[in-house]
């Protein structure tokens, strides 16, 4: 079954990396109920990233809901009450923890 943003509920976000020159954004997760192992989402041709961390509902690294508004805006509503947004008109690449290094992760867009 292909990966879907609907599977992101309760995924635990570990790291967000934005490569300014390469216009890529990597989201690293330690797992989710539907994906037991660590996984990554890599976005390409990124033109905007918003990563608020005010935690109006309290601290949490878990995803409440993830969606694509159909115009290339990917939103990750966090259980903290913040919403991480990435603008990319290219569908993200999904990879589970079979990758061994950051170079392996970054090579999926090459």
C-alpha positions in Angstrom: 0.0 0.0 0.0 1.5 3.4 -0.9 2.1 5.9 1.8 -0.6 8.5 2.4 -0.7 11.7 4.4 -3.8 10.2 6.2 -1.3 7.8 7.9 0.5 10.7 9.6 -1.9 10.9 12.7 0.2 10.4 15.8 3.5 10.3 13.9 6.3 11.7 16.1 8.3 14.5 14.5 12.1 14.4 15.3 13.7 16.9 12.9 13.0 19.4 10.2 15.9 20.3 7.9 15.7 23.0 5.2 18.4 23.2 2.6 18.2 26.8 1.4 20.4 26.4 -1.7 19.0 23.1 -2.7 15.3 24.1 -1.9 14.6 20.8 -0.2 13.0 20.2 3.1 13.3 16.9 5.1 11.0 15.9 7.8 12.2 13.0 10.0 9.7 11.0 12.1 10.5 8.3 14.7 7.4 6.3 13.6 3.6 6.4 13.5 0.9 3.9 14.4 0.7 2.9 10.7 4.5 3.0 10.1 6.3 1.3 13.0 9.8 2.2 11.9 11.4 5.7 11.5 10.7 7.4 8.2 11.3 10.5 6.2 9.4 12.8 4.0 11.6 14.8 1.5 10.1 17.8 -0.3 11.7 19.3 -3.4 11.5 22.7 -5.1 10.4 24.2 -1.8 9.5 27.9 -2.0 8.2 28.4 1.5 8.5 26.8 5.0 6.7 27.8 8.2 7.7 26.2 11.4 5.9 27.8 14.4 6.7 26.4 17.8 4.5 28.4 20.2 2.7 25.3 21.5 -0.7 26.9 22.3 -2.1 23.5 23.4 1.0 22.4 25.3 4.2 20.7 24.2 3.9 17.8 21.7 6.0 16.4 18.8 3.0 14.4 17.5 1.1 15.0 14.3 -2.7 15.5 14.7 -3.4 15.7 10.9 -1.5 16.1 7.7 -3.0 17.4 4.4 -2.2 18.8 1.0 -4.6 21.6 0.1 -4.2 20.7 -3.6 -2.1 23.8 -4.4 1.2 22.4 -3.3 0.8 23.5 0.3 1.4 20.6 2.7 0.3 21.2 6.3 1.1 19.2 9.4 -1.2 20.2 12.2 0.7 19.3 15.4 -0.9 18.2 18.6 0.8 21.2 20.2 -1.6 23.5 18.2 1.0 24.6 15.8 0.8 24.0 12.0 4.0 23.4 10.0 3.5 24.3 6.4 5.7 23.5 3.3 5.0 25.0 -0.1 6.2 22.6 -2.9 4.5 21.8 -6.2 6.3 18.4 -6.2 4.9 15.5 -4.3 7.1 14.5 -1.3 9.2 11.4 -1.4 8.6 8.9 1.4 11.3 6.6 2.7 11.4 4.3 5.7 14.4 3.7 7.9 16.2 1.5 5.3 18.3 4.6 4.6 21.7 4.6 6.4 22.9 8.2 6.0 21.8 11.8 5.2 23.5 11.3 1.8 21.1 8.4 1.1 18.1 10.5 2.1 19.2 13.5 0.0 19.9 11.2 -3.0 16.1 10.4 -3.5 15.7 13.7 -5.3 18.8 13.4 -7.5 
